[in-house]
Amino acid sequence: MNSLSSMLTDPGLLHEASYINGDWADASDRIAVHDPATGGAVACIARMGAAQAACAVDAAQAAFGPWARALPQERARLLRNWFDLMIAHREDLAILMTMEQGKPLSEARGEIDYAAAFLEYYAEETRRPNIESVTSHLPDAEMELWREPVGVAALITPWNFPSAMITRKAAAALAAGCTVVIHPSAQTPLSALALADLAARAGIPSGVLNVVAGDAAEIVGTWTADPRVRALSFTGSTEVGKLLYRQSAETVKRLVLELGGHAPFLVFADADMDLALDEAIKAKFATSGQDCLGANRFLVERPAYARFCEGFATRAAALTLGPGMTDRDLGPLMNEAAVAKQQAHVADALARGARLLTGGARDPQGPLFFQPTVLADVPADARIMHEETFGPVAAIAPFDTEEEAITRANDTEYGLVSYVHSTDPARIYRASRALQFGMVAVNRTKVTGAPIPFGGMKQSGLAREGARHGLEAFTDIKYVCRNWA
């Protein structure tokens, strides 16, 4: 724990207590935070529960009125302050993330930039007019629509992007005039607590932003049952998302659910093959495959199939593994369950007739390292073709017609993102229309950012995050009709 503190330029960013109503709340019961690369403890955070979760809502509710009434320019100024502090402390934030999450340091730096961008974007969006006039259908009446903040918002964030998922949610909620209570994953709480510290330094008032780390069932259960919590935003598995959906029904909360993905990566024979291969590596192996946007199923038109398999396997085999601070291409997986899932998917595919082109096993680097793995000729009934792998295992299968490719791509309960590689404009248009996914990436992998509405279809979630659309879940429309005669 002392060693992590010594790695930081500003050791004050390392917190083990939760942040509630402007104070750091500690407890004797602790949860160890481990470095996935070594298994060693890097911190021991205070384990919060239902009582502290309720205190956080008390604080957020008390702070809501003044924050909602604050001038938009003031909220914008404070969000911009928070952004500036994130950029100033970029390296320390990246180190904290790498040590608790395991991702390569360069990826962590990239996430800090991505996370900060939401603060900058919503600082600007805060100033946008929020009154809309309506052409009256009644005589002597004037009509307006006002967007007003819903109240306290609960934000539940995952371990794979421990900074970006905080700011993507919190920036929109705070810009709208809501106050927030945040529960980060107990596996990666240090990033969230450091962001809370910077929010306080930025001048965000006590009670407006609260971070409660610890027992997820107790904390989140308290919030889903509390009618004062008017909105809930969650990023994580579809299974947990469904549970929160049910728990929130009794109090009819606004929901933003960013759930699982099972992205298809379609490669047509007319594609630029070198580009497709380079982008396929990015789409599969970023964050060691632990990304809801990660490509899982690579469907390749048969004339290009052999070349793609060979090129993809060669590129995957050349990737390097190592602890995040060594900044290799891939870091460790998050836990033993993640490794076990890779092993199970590989074994199942091979048993059903798939070919192993590279990888397929744990790596000598450590127990949570898994080799970049490429499987070819994966049959449609293999588990990996239906389940989110969330790791560095890629499954490739051939197709013969465009219709077949689209049908197989859509054959999933998920609908977050899909990837298409082709140089035929007409085919690109048809595929983009036909694919049942909230986002379609054409001849590229990176598509996300603060200005775009992030979200999926089907069981990949509800609503959108980012862009002006990200404000909608945190606001109600009030209709005012008044006589002017």
C-alpha positions in Angstrom: 0.0 0.0 0.0 2.8 2.4 0.8 4.5 1.4 -2.4 1.5 2.5 -4.5 1.5 5.8 -2.6 5.2 6.3 -3.4 4.5 5.9 -7.1 2.3 8.9 -7.2 3.4 12.5 -7.7 0.4 13.5 -5.5 0.0 10.7 -2.9 -3.1 12.6 -1.6 -5.0 11.0 -4.5 -4.8 7.6 -3.0 -7.9 7.1 -0.7 -9.2 4.1 1.1 -12.3 5.8 2.7 -15.5 6.6 0.9 -16.5 10.2 0.1 -19.9 11.2 1.6 -21.2 14.8 2.0 -17.8 16.3 1.6 -16.1 14.1 4.2 -14.0 10.9 4.0 -16.0 8.1 5.7 -13.9 5.3 7.1 -14.7 1.9 8.7 -12.9 -0.8 10.5 -14.1 -3.5 8.1 -11.9 -3.5 5.0 -11.8 -4.9 1.4 -8.4 -5.5 -0.2 -7.7 -4.1 -3.7 -5.4 -6.3 -5.6 -3.0 -5.8 -8.6 -4.2 -8.4 -11.1 -0.7 -8.8 -12.5 0.8 -10.0 -9.2 -2.1 -10.8 -6.9 -0.6 -8.5 -4.3 -2.8 -6.0 -2.3 -2.3 -2.4 -3.2 -4.9 -0.9 -0.9 -7.5 -1.8 1.6 -10.7 0.2 1.3 -13.3 0.8 3.9 -16.3 -1.6 3.4 -19.4 0.6 3.3 -22.9 -0.8 3.6 -26.6 0.2 3.8 -26.2 2.8 6.5 -23.6 4.7 4.6 -25.6 4.3 1.3 -28.5 6.0 3.0 -26.3 8.8 4.4 -25.1 9.5 0.9 -28.7 9.8 -0.4 -29.5 12.1 2.6 -26.6 14.3 1.6 -27.4 14.3 -2.2 -31.1 15.1 -1.5 -30.1 18.0 0.8 -27.7 19.3 -1.8 -30.1 18.9 -4.8 -32.1 22.1 -4.4 -29.2 24.5 -4.3 -27.4 22.6 -7.1 -30.4 22.5 -9.4 -31.0 26.2 -8.8 -27.4 27.2 -9.5 -26.8 29.1 -12.7 -25.8 26.8 -15.6 -22.6 28.9 -15.9 -21.6 28.0 -12.4 -22.1 24.3 -12.9 -20.2 24.6 -16.2 -17.3 26.3 -14.4 -17.0 23.6 -11.8 -17.1 20.8 -14.4 -14.4 22.6 -16.3 -12.4 22.9 -13.1 -12.8 19.1 -12.6 -11.6 18.5 -16.2 -8.6 20.7 -15.8 -7.6 18.8 -12.6 -8.0 15.5 -14.3 -5.6 16.5 -17.1 -3.1 18.0 -14.6 -3.1 14.7 -12.7 -3.3 12.4 -15.7 -0.3 10.3 -14.9 -1.2 9.6 -11.3 -4.8 8.7 -12.3 -3.4 6.3 -15.0 -1.0 4.7 -12.4 -3.9 4.1 -10.0 -6.0 2.6 -12.7 -3.2 0.3 -14.0 -2.4 -0.9 -10.5 -6.0 -1.8 -9.6 -7.3 -2.9 -13.0 -4.2 -4.2 -14.8 -4.6 -2.6 -18.2 -1.4 -1.3 -19.9 -0.3 2.1 -18.7 -0.7 3.6 -22.2 -4.3 2.4 -22.3 -4.9 3.8 -18.8 -3.6 7.2 -20.0 -6.0 7.0 -23.0 -8.9 6.2 -20.7 -8.1 9.3 -18.5 -8.2 11.5 -21.6 -11.4 9.8 -22.7 -12.9 10.3 -19.2 -11.9 13.9 -18.9 -13.5 14.6 -22.3 -16.9 14.0 -20.8 -16.4 16.7 -18.2 -15.3 19.1 -20.9 -18.2 18.3 -23.2 -20.9 18.5 -20.5 -19.4 21.7 -19.1 -20.2 23.2 -22.5 -23.6 21.4 -22.8 -24.7 22.8 -19.4 -25.0 26.2 -21.0 -27.4 25.2 -23.7 -30.9 26.7 -23.6 -33.4 24.3 -22.0 -36.7 26.1 -22.8 -38.6 25.1 -25.9 -41.6 26.9 -27.2 -44.6 25.1 -28.6 -47.0 26.5 -31.2 -50.2 26.8 -29.4 -53.3 24.9 -30.4 -55.5 26.8 -27.9 -56.7 30.4 -28.2 -55.0 33.0 -26.0 -52.5 30.5 -24.6 -48.7 30.5 -24.5 -46.9 27.2 -24.2 -43.4 26.2 -23.1 -41.5 23.0 -22.3 -38.9 23.2 -19.5 -36.3 20.5 -18.9 -35.7 20.1 -15.1 -33.4 17.8 -13.2 -35.1 14.7 -11.9 -33.3 14.7 -8.5 -30.8 12.3 -7.0 -29.1 9.9 -9.5 -27.4 6.6 -8.5 -24.5 5.7 -10.8 -23.2 2.1 -10.7 -19.9 1.6 -12.5 -17.8 -1.5 -13.6 -14.2 -2.5 -13.1 -13.1 -2.5 -16.7 -13.3 1.3 -17.3 -13.1 2.6 -13.7 -12.7 6.3 -14.6 -14.5 6.8 -17.9 -17.7 5.2 -16.6 -17.7 7.6 -13.7 -17.4 10.8 -15.7 -19.6 9.7 -18.6 -22.5 9.3 -16.1 -21.6 12.0 -13.5 -20.8 14.8 -16.0 -24.2 14.4 -17.7 -26.1 14.2 -14.4 -24.3 17.1 -12.8 -24.8 19.2 -15.9 -28.5 18.5 -15.9 -28.7 19.7 -12.3 -28.9 16.4 -10.5 -26.8 15.3 -7.5 -25.2 11.8 -7.5 -24.4 8.9 -5.4 -21.8 6.6 -7.0 -20.9 3.0 -6.3 -17.7 1.8 -8.1 -16.7 -1.8 -8.3 -15.0 -3.0 -5.2 -12.3 -4.4 -7.4 -11.4 -1.0 -8.8 -12.5 1.7 -6.3 -9.3 3.7 -6.2 -9.9 5.5 -9.5 -13.4 6.6 -8.4 -12.1 7.8 -5.0 -9.4 9.8 -6.7 -11.9 11.4 -9.0 -14.0 12.4 -6.0 -11.0 14.0 -4.4 -10.5 16.1 -7.6 -14.2 17.0 -7.7 -13.9 18.4 -4.2 -10.7 20.3 -5.2 -12.6 21.6 -8.2 -15.2 23.2 -5.9 -18.1 20.9 -6.4 -20.2 21.4 -3.2 -20.5 18.9 -0.4 -23.3 16.4 -1.0 -23.5 17.0 -4.8 -21.2 14.1 -5.6 -20.8 11.1 -3.2 -18.8 7.9 -3.7 -19.7 4.8 -1.6 -17.5 1.8 -2.0 -18.0 -1.6 -0.4 -20.8 -4.1 -0.4 -22.6 -3.9 -3.7 -25.8 -5.7 -2.7 -26.3 -3.5 0.4 -25.4 -0.2 -1.2 -27.2 -0.6 -4.5 -30.1 -2.3 -2.9 -30.6 0.6 -0.6 -30.6 3.0 -3.5 -33.0 1.0 -5.7 -35.5 0.9 -2.8 -35.2 4.6 -2.0 -37.9 6.7 -3.7 -35.6 9.8 -3.4 -33.3 8.2 -5.9 -35.1 9.2 -9.1 -32.6 7.9 -11.7 -30.2 4.9 -11.9 -27.4 4.5 -14.5 -25.6 1.2 -14.6 -22.9 -0.3 -16.8 -22.2 -4.0 -16.4 -23.5 -7.4 -17.3 -27.0 -8.0 -18.7 -27.7 -10.4 -15.8 -27.1 -7.7 -13.2 -28.9 -5.1 -15.3 -32.0 -7.2 -15.4 -31.8 -7.5 -11.6 -31.6 -3.7 -11.2 -34.4 -3.2 -13.7 -36.6 -5.4 -11.4 -35.5 -3.7 -8.2 -36.1 -0.2 -9.6 -39.6 -1.0 -10.8 -41.2 -0.4 -7.4 -40.1 3.3 -7.3 -40.4 3.8 -11.1 -36.9 5.1 -11.6 -35.4 6.5 -14.8 -33.0 3.9 -16.0 -29.9 4.0 -18.2 -28.6 0.5 -18.7 -25.4 -0.1 -20.7 -25.2 -3.9 -20.7 -23.4 -6.7 -22.4 -22.2 -7.0 -26.0 -21.4 -9.8 -28.4 -20.1 -7.8 -31.3 -19.8 -9.3 -34.8 -16.9 -8.3 -37.0 -17.9 -8.7 -40.7 -15.2 -8.9 -43.4 -16.4 -9.0 -47.0 -14.1 -10.1 -49.8 -13.8 -6.6 -51.2 -12.5 -5.2 -48.0 -9.0 -3.6 -47.6 -7.5 -6.7 -46.0 -4.6 -5.0 -44.3 -6.9 -2.4 -42.7 -9.4 -5.1 -41.7 -6.7 -7.1 -40.0 -5.2 -4.1 -38.2 -8.6 -3.0 -37.0 -9.6 -6.6 -36.0 -6.6 -6.7 -33.6 -7.8 -3.5 -32.0 -11.4 -4.6 -31.8 -10.5 -7.9 -30.1 -7.6 -7.2 -27.8 -8.0 -3.7 -26.4 -8.3 -3.9 -22.6 -7.2 -7.6 -23.0 -10.6 -8.2 -24.5 -12.4 -7.1 -21.4 -14.6 -4.5 -23.2 -18.3 -4.6 -24.0 -17.3 -3.2 -27.4 -14.9 -6.0 -28.0 -15.4 -8.1 -31.2 -16.3 -11.7 -30.4 -17.4 -13.2 -33.6 -15.3 -12.7 -36.8 -17.4 -13.6 -39.9 -15.4 -13.5 -43.1 -16.5 -14.0 -46.7 -15.1 -17.3 -47.9 -12.9 -15.9 -50.7 -11.0 -13.9 -48.1 -11.2 -16.4 -45.3 -7.9 -18.1 -45.5 -5.9 -14.9 -45.8 -7.8 -13.3 -42.9 -7.2 -16.3 -40.6 -3.5 -16.4 -41.4 -3.0 -12.7 -41.0 -5.1 -12.4 -37.8 -3.3 -15.3 -36.2 0.1 -13.9 -37.1 -0.7 -10.5 -35.7 -2.3 -12.0 -32.5 0.7 -14.2 -31.8 3.0 -11.1 -32.0 1.2 -9.3 -29.2 3.2 -9.0 -26.0 1.9 -9.6 -22.5 3.0 -8.2 -19.1 2.0 -6.3 -16.0 0.3 -3.0 -16.8 3.2 -0.9 -15.6 5.5 -2.5 -18.2 3.1 -1.2 -20.9 2.9 -4.3 -23.1 0.1 -4.9 -25.6 -2.0 -6.9 -23.1 -2.2 -7.0 -19.4 -3.8 -9.6 -17.1 -7.5 -10.5 -16.8 -9.3 -9.2 -13.8 -9.9 -12.4 -11.9 -9.8 -16.2 -12.0 -13.4 -16.4 -13.2 -12.5 -14.5 -16.3 -9.6 -16.9 -17.1 -11.8 -19.9 -16.5 -14.3 -18.5 -19.0 -11.6 -18.2 -21.7 -10.6 -21.8 -21.0 -14.1 -23.1 -21.2 -14.9 -21.3 -24.5 -11.7 -22.6 -26.1 -12.3 -26.1 -24.9 -15.9 -26.1 -26.1 -15.0 -24.7 -29.5 -12.2 -27.2 -30.1 -14.5 -30.1 -29.0 -17.0 -29.0 -31.6 -14.4 -29.0 -34.4 -12.7 -25.6 -34.4 -9.0 -25.2 -35.2 -6.6 -23.5 -32.8 -4.4 -21.1 -34.8 -2.6 -19.5 -31.8 -2.7 -19.2 -28.1 -5.3 -21.1 -26.2 -3.8 -21.3 -22.7 -2.7 -19.4 -19.6 0.6 -17.5 -20.1 3.7 -18.0 -17.9 3.5 -14.3 -16.9 1.1 -15.2 -14.1 -2.2 -16.9 -13.2 -4.4 -14.2 -14.6 -2.6 -13.8 -17.9 -4.2 -15.6 -20.9 -2.6 -15.8 -24.3 -4.1 -14.0 -27.3 -6.1 -16.8 -28.9 -7.5 -17.2 -32.4 -9.9 -20.0 -33.3 -10.9 -20.8 -36.9 -13.8 -22.8 -38.3 -15.8 -22.2 -35.2 -19.3 -23.8 -35.6 -22.4 -21.8 -35.0 -23.4 -23.9 -32.0 -20.2 -23.2 -30.1 -20.6 -21.3 -26.8 -18.3 -18.5 -27.9 -20.7 -17.8 -30.8 -23.5 -17.1 -28.3 -21.9 -15.9 -25.1 -19.8 -12.8 -24.4 -16.3 -14.1 -23.8 -14.9 -10.8 -22.3 -11.3 -11.8 -22.9 -8.6 -12.3 -25.5 -10.2 -15.2 -27.5 -11.4 -14.6 -31.0 -13.6 -16.9 -33.0 -13.6 -16.9 -36.8 -16.1 -18.5 -39.2 -16.7 -18.2 -42.9 -19.9 -17.1 -44.7 -20.9 -17.2 -48.4 -23.6 -14.5 -48.9 -24.3 -11.1 -47.5 -27.7 -12.2 -46.3 -26.1 -15.1 -44.4 -23.6 -12.7 -42.8 -26.3 -10.3 -41.6 -28.5 -13.1 -40.3 -25.7 -14.7 -38.3 -24.5 -11.3 -37.0 -28.0 -10.5 -35.7 -28.5 -13.9 -34.2 -27.9 -12.8 -30.6 -29.7 -11.3 -27.7 -27.2 -8.5 -27.7 -27.1 -5.4 -29.8 -24.4 -3.0 -28.7 -21.9 -2.6 -31.6 -21.1 -4.2 -34.9 -18.1 -3.9 -37.2 -18.2 -3.9 -41.0 -15.3 -4.0 -43.5 -16.1 -3.5 -47.1 -15.2 -1.0 -49.9 -18.6 -1.3 -51.6 -20.8 1.8 -50.7 -24.0 0.0 -51.4 -23.1 -3.0 -49.3 -22.0 -0.8 -46.5 -25.3 1.0 -46.5 -27.4 -2.2 -46.7 -25.4 -3.8 -43.8 -25.5 -0.6 -41.7 -29.3 -0.6 -42.1 -29.8 -4.3 -41.5 -27.6 -4.8 -38.5 -29.6 -4.7 -35.2 -27.0 -2.9 -33.2 -27.0 0.6 -31.6 -23.7 1.4 -33.1 -22.1 0.4 -36.4 -18.4 0.9 -37.1 -17.5 0.9 -40.8 -13.8 0.2 -41.7 -12.6 1.3 -38.3 -12.8 0.3 -34.7 -12.8 3.5 -32.5 -16.2 5.2 -32.7 -16.9 6.3 -29.1 -16.4 9.7 -27.6 -18.2 12.4 -25.6 -20.2 13.8 -28.6 -21.8 10.5 -29.6 -24.8 8.7 -28.1 -23.4 5.5 -26.7 -25.8 2.6 -26.2 -27.3 -0.6 -27.7 -30.5 -2.4 -28.8 -32.2 -5.5 -27.5 -30.7 -6.8 -24.3 -27.6 -4.6 -24.5 -29.5 -1.9 -22.6 -31.7 1.2 -22.4 -31.2 4.9 -23.3 -27.9 6.5 -24.3 -24.9 8.0 -22.7 -22.8 10.9 -24.1 -24.0 13.6 -26.5 -27.0 15.7 -25.7 -29.0 12.5 -25.5 -27.1 11.6 -22.4 -28.9 14.4 -20.5 -32.4 13.0 -21.2 -32.5 10.3 -18.4 -31.5 13.0 -15.9 -34.2 15.5 -16.8 -38.0 15.7 -16.8 -40.0 17.7 -19.2 -42.4 20.2 -17.6 -45.1 21.6 -19.8 -46.4 25.1 -18.9 -49.6 26.5 -20.5 -50.6 30.0 -19.5 -53.0 32.7 -20.7 -51.5 35.7 -22.2 -54.7 37.7 -22.9 
